Amino acid sequence: MADPVYNSPPPVISGLRCRCPRCGEGKLFQGFLTLAPACDRCGLSYAFADPADGPAFFVMSGVGIIVIGVFAWVEIAYRPPIWVHFVTVFPALIAACLGTLRPVKAWLVASQYIHKAEEGRFESVGRHDRDSRRL
């Protein structure tokens, strides 16, 4: 019997939906950021997935730039008291980071699957010159 053919969704779509990168239907996460061992629909093992600190870096950078940009604009335009910044900026940073971390991690896992990313390996024995006296 032939293996089923899957029409994989683009990594951004499966990432935003937090679904399996192969079938686009199964759950990707077991907890908030813990990957499930495998897809509950198609059985794809998520052992290949290792986004490491990538999601946290992208989320902190993107959210930080946007929220701090808005903070600076509000400070220059309106000069509110400091307590207004404490009440708005910190919750905005926390909520935006927590809200985007899961989809960004799912997007990176889906990108790893689509592009068949794996750990780098050395193909040579470390010699890049062709001097016959050294061989």
Accessible surface in RSA format (square Angstrom, percent):
REM  Atomic radii and reference values for relative SASA: ProtOr
REM  Chains: A
REM  Algorithm: Lee & Richards
REM  Probe-radius: 1.40
REM  Slices: 20
REM RES _ NUM      All-atoms   Total-Side   Main-Chain    Non-polar    All polar
REM                ABS   REL    ABS   REL    ABS   REL    ABS   REL    ABS   REL
RES MET A   1   240.61 124.6 152.62 101.0  87.98 209.5 132.02 112.2 108.59 143.9
RES ALA A   2    90.41  83.1  63.81  98.5  26.60  60.5  74.16 104.4  16.25  43.1
RES ASP A   3   125.71  88.1 109.94 109.4  15.78  37.3  29.93  70.4  95.79  95.5
RES PRO A   4    93.27  68.0  72.59  66.2  20.68  75.2  83.72  69.1   9.55  59.4
RES VAL A   5   146.43  96.4 114.00 103.2  32.44  78.2 117.54 102.1  28.90  78.4
RES TYR A   6    75.39  35.2  50.62  28.8  24.77  64.5  39.89  30.0  35.50  43.8
RES ASN A   7   145.66 100.5 120.74 116.7  24.92  60.0  38.99  93.8 106.67 103.1
RES SER A   8    41.63  35.2  19.61  26.2  22.03  50.7  11.32  24.1  30.31  42.5
RES PRO A   9    23.70  17.3  16.73  15.3   6.97  25.3  22.74  18.8   0.96   6.0
RES PRO A  10    81.20  59.2  74.14  67.6   7.06  25.7  81.05  66.9   0.16   1.0
RES PRO A  11    25.21  18.4  25.10  22.9   0.12   0.4  25.21  20.8   0.00   0.0
RES VAL A  12    81.15  53.4  80.69  73.0   0.47   1.1  80.92  70.3   0.23   0.6
RES ILE A  13    82.43  46.9  82.07  61.1   0.37   0.9  82.41  59.3   0.02   0.1
RES SER A  14     0.50   0.4   0.22   0.3   0.28   0.6   0.20   0.4   0.30   0.4
RES GLY A  15     0.03   0.0   0.00   N/A   0.03   0.0   0.03   0.1   0.00   0.0
RES LEU A  16   121.35  67.6  99.29  71.0  22.06  55.5  99.43  69.8  21.92  59.0
RES ARG A  17   116.26  48.8  96.60  49.2  19.66  46.8  46.74  63.9  69.51  42.1
RES CYS A  18    19.53  14.8  15.25  17.0   4.29  10.1   6.82  17.3  12.72  13.7
RES ARG A  19    73.19  30.7  72.65  37.0   0.54   1.3   2.70   3.7  70.49  42.7
RES CYS A  20     0.00   0.0   0.00   0.0   0.00   0.0   0.00   0.0   0.00   0.0
RES PRO A  21     0.47   0.3   0.21   0.2   0.26   1.0   0.39   0.3   0.08   0.5
RES ARG A  22    54.92  23.1  54.92  28.0   0.00   0.0   7.09   9.7  47.83  29.0
RES CYS A  23    26.72  20.2   9.24  10.3  17.48  41.1  11.38  28.8  15.34  16.5
RES GLY A  24     2.44   3.0   0.00   N/A   2.44   3.0   2.39   6.5   0.06   0.1
RES GLU A  25    84.57  48.6  78.82  59.6   5.76  13.7  25.15  48.6  59.43  48.5
RES GLY A  26     0.99   1.2   0.00   N/A   0.99   1.2   0.99   2.7   0.00   0.0
RES LYS A  27   124.67  60.8 123.67  75.9   1.00   2.4  67.15  60.4  57.52  61.3
RES LEU A  28     0.51   0.3   0.25   0.2   0.26   0.7   0.25   0.2   0.26   0.7
RES PHE A  29    11.51   5.8   0.07   0.0  11.45  29.8   0.07   0.0  11.45  32.8
RES GLN A  30   126.64  70.8  91.29  66.7  35.35  84.2  33.26  70.8  93.38  70.8
RES GLY A  31    33.45  41.2   0.00   N/A  33.45  41.2  30.82  84.6   2.62   5.9
RES PHE A  32   107.67  53.9  93.71  58.0  13.95  36.3  96.96  58.8  10.71  30.7
RES LEU A  33    53.56  29.8  48.83  34.9   4.74  11.9  49.39  34.7   4.17  11.2
RES THR A  34    82.77  58.9  76.95  78.0   5.82  13.9  49.04  65.9  33.73  51.0
RES LEU A  35    34.68  19.3  21.09  15.1  13.59  34.2  21.09  14.8  13.59  36.6
RES ALA A  36    14.14  13.0  12.13  18.7   2.01   4.6  12.13  17.1   2.01   5.3
RES PRO A  37   102.27  74.5  84.04  76.6  18.23  66.3  96.56  79.7   5.71  35.5
RES ALA A  38    40.34  37.1  30.32  46.8  10.02  22.8  30.32  42.7  10.02  26.5
RES CYS A  39     6.85   5.2   0.00   0.0   6.85  16.1   0.00   0.0   6.85   7.4
RES ASP A  40   100.57  70.4  61.42  61.1  39.15  92.6  46.36 109.1  54.21  54.1
RES ARG A  41   164.79  69.2 128.45  65.5  36.33  86.5  34.83  47.6 129.96  78.8
RES CYS A  42    23.21  17.6   1.22   1.4  21.99  51.7   6.98  17.7  16.23  17.5
RES GLY A  43    49.04  60.5   0.00   N/A  49.04  60.5  26.69  73.3  22.35  50.0
RES LEU A  44    22.53  12.5  20.29  14.5   2.25   5.6  22.53  15.8   0.00   0.0
RES SER A  45    59.06  49.9  52.97  70.7   6.09  14.0  41.21  87.7  17.86  25.0
RES TYR A  46     8.14   3.8   1.48   0.8   6.65  17.3   2.26   1.7   5.88   7.2
RES ALA A  47    94.23  86.6  55.61  85.8  38.62  87.8  68.32  96.2  25.91  68.6
RES PHE A  48    69.82  34.9  41.17  25.5  28.65  74.6  53.89  32.7  15.93  45.6
RES ALA A  49    15.74  14.5   0.00   0.0  15.74  35.8   0.00   0.0  15.74  41.7
RES ASP A  50   103.53  72.5  92.78  92.3  10.75  25.4  29.62  69.7  73.92  73.7
RES PRO A  51    18.84  13.7   7.42   6.8  11.42  41.5  11.11   9.2   7.72  48.0
RES ALA A  52    79.25  72.9  45.37  70.0  33.88  77.1  59.28  83.5  19.97  52.9
RES ASP A  53   113.18  79.3 110.69 110.2   2.49   5.9  31.66  74.5  81.52  81.3
RES GLY A  54    22.45  27.7   0.00   N/A  22.45  27.7  18.91  51.9   3.54   7.9
RES PRO A  55     5.88   4.3   5.88   5.4   0.00   0.0   5.88   4.9   0.00   0.0
RES ALA A  56    40.21  37.0  38.26  59.0   1.95   4.4  39.57  55.7   0.64   1.7
RES PHE A  57   122.67  61.4 121.70  75.4   0.97   2.5 122.22  74.1   0.45   1.3
RES PHE A  58   102.13  51.1  93.59  58.0   8.54  22.2  94.46  57.3   7.67  22.0
RES VAL A  59     7.87   5.2   3.03   2.7   4.84  11.7   7.87   6.8   0.00   0.0
RES MET A  60   121.86  63.1 112.03  74.1   9.82  23.4  74.69  63.5  47.17  62.5
RES SER A  61    42.90  36.3  32.69  43.6  10.21  23.5  31.14  66.3  11.77  16.5
RES GLY A  62    31.70  39.1   0.00   N/A  31.70  39.1  31.15  85.5   0.55   1.2
RES VAL A  63    15.71  10.3  13.74  12.4   1.97   4.7  14.90  13.0   0.80   2.2
RES GLY A  64    19.50  24.0   0.00   N/A  19.50  24.0  18.64  51.2   0.86   1.9
RES ILE A  65   131.95  75.1 121.10  90.2  10.85  26.2 126.78  91.3   5.16  14.0
RES ILE A  66   118.81  67.6 112.49  83.8   6.32  15.2 118.14  85.1   0.67   1.8
RES VAL A  67    19.40  12.8  17.46  15.8   1.94   4.7  18.78  16.3   0.62   1.7
RES ILE A  68    82.79  47.1  82.78  61.7   0.01   0.0  82.78  59.6   0.01   0.0
RES GLY A  69    40.08  49.4   0.00   N/A  40.08  49.4  33.50  91.9   6.58  14.7
RES VAL A  70    84.18  55.4  81.91  74.2   2.26   5.5  83.71  72.7   0.47   1.3
RES PHE A  71    65.28  32.7  61.93  38.4   3.35   8.7  65.10  39.5   0.18   0.5
RES ALA A  72    42.20  38.8  39.71  61.3   2.49   5.7  42.20  59.4   0.00   0.0
RES TRP A  73   148.10  59.4 143.29  69.4   4.81  11.3 123.05  65.6  25.05  40.6
RES VAL A  74    37.77  24.9  37.77  34.2   0.00   0.0  37.77  32.8   0.00   0.0
RES GLU A  75    52.54  30.2  52.54  39.8   0.00   0.0  28.68  55.5  23.87  19.5
RES ILE A  76   135.41  77.1 120.49  89.8  14.92  36.0 120.98  87.1  14.43  39.2
RES ALA A  77    55.23  50.8  18.80  29.0  36.43  82.9  27.40  38.6  27.82  73.7
RES TYR A  78   147.01  68.6 120.78  68.7  26.22  68.2  88.39  66.4  58.62  72.3
RES ARG A  79   180.45  75.8 159.63  81.4  20.82  49.6  55.37  75.7 125.08  75.8
RES PRO A  80    26.37  19.2  12.08  11.0  14.28  51.9  16.77  13.8   9.60  59.6
RES PRO A  81    73.35  53.5  60.72  55.4  12.63  45.9  73.15  60.4   0.20   1.2
RES ILE A  82   115.08  65.5 108.50  80.8   6.57  15.8 109.46  78.8   5.61  15.2
RES TRP A  83   157.49  63.2 157.29  76.1   0.20   0.5 142.82  76.2  14.67  23.8
RES VAL A  84    38.08  25.1  37.63  34.1   0.45   1.1  38.08  33.1   0.00   0.0
RES HIS A  85    11.18   6.1  10.63   7.4   0.55   1.4   8.46   8.7   2.71   3.2
RES PHE A  86   111.52  55.8 103.70  64.2   7.82  20.3 104.04  63.1   7.48  21.4
RES VAL A  87    93.66  61.6  81.48  73.8  12.18  29.3  86.54  75.2   7.11  19.3
RES THR A  88    73.55  52.3  65.22  66.1   8.33  19.9  62.80  84.4  10.75  16.3
RES VAL A  89    20.00  13.2  18.55  16.8   1.45   3.5  20.00  17.4   0.00   0.0
RES PHE A  90   105.38  52.7 105.28  65.2   0.10   0.3 105.37  63.9   0.01   0.0
RES PRO A  91    68.46  49.9  62.06  56.6   6.40  23.3  66.76  55.1   1.70  10.6
RES ALA A  92    42.28  38.9  31.64  48.8  10.64  24.2  40.66  57.3   1.62   4.3
RES LEU A  93    41.48  23.1  41.09  29.4   0.39   1.0  41.34  29.0   0.14   0.4
RES ILE A  94   108.78  61.9 104.71  78.0   4.06   9.8 108.78  78.3   0.00   0.0
RES ALA A  95    66.59  61.2  52.65  81.3  13.94  31.7  59.54  83.9   7.05  18.7
RES ALA A  96    33.31  30.6  23.10  35.6  10.21  23.2  32.72  46.1   0.59   1.6
RES CYS A  97    32.85  24.9  32.75  36.5   0.11   0.3  18.46  46.8  14.39  15.5
RES LEU A  98    97.86  54.5  94.28  67.4   3.58   9.0  94.39  66.3   3.47   9.3
RES GLY A  99    51.45  63.5   0.00   N/A  51.45  63.5  33.86  92.9  17.59  39.4
RES THR A 100    55.23  39.3  54.98  55.7   0.25   0.6  55.14  74.1   0.08   0.1
RES LEU A 101    30.73  17.1  30.73  22.0   0.00   0.0  30.73  21.6   0.00   0.0
RES ARG A 102    71.05  29.8  71.05  36.2   0.00   0.0  18.11  24.7  52.94  32.1
RES PRO A 103    31.14  22.7  29.92  27.3   1.22   4.4  30.18  24.9   0.96   6.0
RES VAL A 104    31.75  20.9  30.69  27.8   1.06   2.5  31.75  27.6   0.00   0.0
RES LYS A 105    38.02  18.5  38.02  23.3   0.00   0.0   7.78   7.0  30.24  32.2
RES ALA A 106     0.40   0.4   0.00   0.0   0.40   0.9   0.00   0.0   0.40   1.1
RES TRP A 107    91.26  36.6  91.26  44.2   0.00   0.0  86.00  45.9   5.26   8.5
RES LEU A 108    30.21  16.8  29.70  21.2   0.51   1.3  29.70  20.9   0.51   1.4
RES VAL A 109     0.00   0.0   0.00   0.0   0.00   0.0   0.00   0.0   0.00   0.0
RES ALA A 110     1.09   1.0   1.08   1.7   0.02   0.0   1.08   1.5   0.02   0.0
RES SER A 111    22.99  19.4  21.95  29.3   1.04   2.4  16.96  36.1   6.03   8.4
RES GLN A 112    37.52  21.0  35.08  25.6   2.44   5.8  13.09  27.9  24.43  18.5
RES TYR A 113    55.01  25.7  49.14  28.0   5.87  15.3  30.99  23.3  24.02  29.6
RES ILE A 114    58.21  33.1  42.28  31.5  15.93  38.4  44.71  32.2  13.50  36.6
RES HIS A 115   133.03  72.7 107.65  74.8  25.38  64.9  74.38  76.7  58.65  68.2
RES LYS A 116   171.37  83.6 150.41  92.3  20.96  49.9 114.92 103.4  56.45  60.1
RES ALA A 117    54.08  49.7  33.44  51.6  20.64  47.0  42.27  59.5  11.81  31.3
RES GLU A 118   125.09  71.8  87.34  66.1  37.75  89.9  49.76  96.2  75.33  61.5
RES GLU A 119   154.88  88.9 135.09 102.2  19.80  47.1  58.32 112.8  96.57  78.8
RES GLY A 120    70.23  86.6   0.00   N/A  70.23  86.6  43.01 118.0  27.22  61.0
RES ARG A 121   174.69  73.3 140.64  71.7  34.06  81.1  64.39  88.0 110.30  66.9
RES PHE A 122   199.62  99.9 170.97 105.9  28.65  74.5 172.67 104.7  26.95  77.1
RES GLU A 123   164.87  94.7 127.09  96.2  37.78  90.0  63.03 121.9 101.84  83.2
RES SER A 124    55.04  46.5  32.73  43.7  22.31  51.4  34.76  74.0  20.29  28.4
RES VAL A 125   140.46  92.4 105.80  95.8  34.66  83.5 114.89  99.8  25.57  69.3
RES GLY A 126    56.52  69.7   0.00   N/A  56.52  69.7  30.98  85.0  25.55  57.2
RES ARG A 127    89.45  37.6  80.38  41.0   9.07  21.6  49.00  67.0  40.45  24.5
RES HIS A 128   152.67  83.4 121.12  84.2  31.55  80.7  84.62  87.2  68.06  79.2
RES ASP A 129    50.44  35.3  41.75  41.6   8.69  20.5  42.98 101.2   7.46   7.4
RES ARG A 130   199.57  83.8 173.02  88.2  26.55  63.2  74.96 102.4 124.61  75.5
RES ASP A 131    42.94  30.1  33.17  33.0   9.77  23.1  22.31  52.5  20.62  20.6
RES SER A 132    89.97  76.0  72.30  96.5  17.67  40.7  42.92  91.4  47.05  65.9
RES ARG A 133   206.96  86.9 169.22  86.3  37.73  89.8  82.48 112.7 124.47  75.4
RES ARG A 134   156.75  65.8 132.85  67.7  23.90  56.9  34.05  46.5 122.71  74.4
RES LEU A 135   147.24  82.0  84.12  60.2  63.12 158.7 110.09  77.3  37.15 100.0
END  Absolute sums over single chains surface
CHAIN  1 A     9848.0       7931.0       1917.1       6524.0       3324.0
END  Absolute sums over all chains
TOTAL          9848.0       7931.0       1917.1       6524.0       3324.0
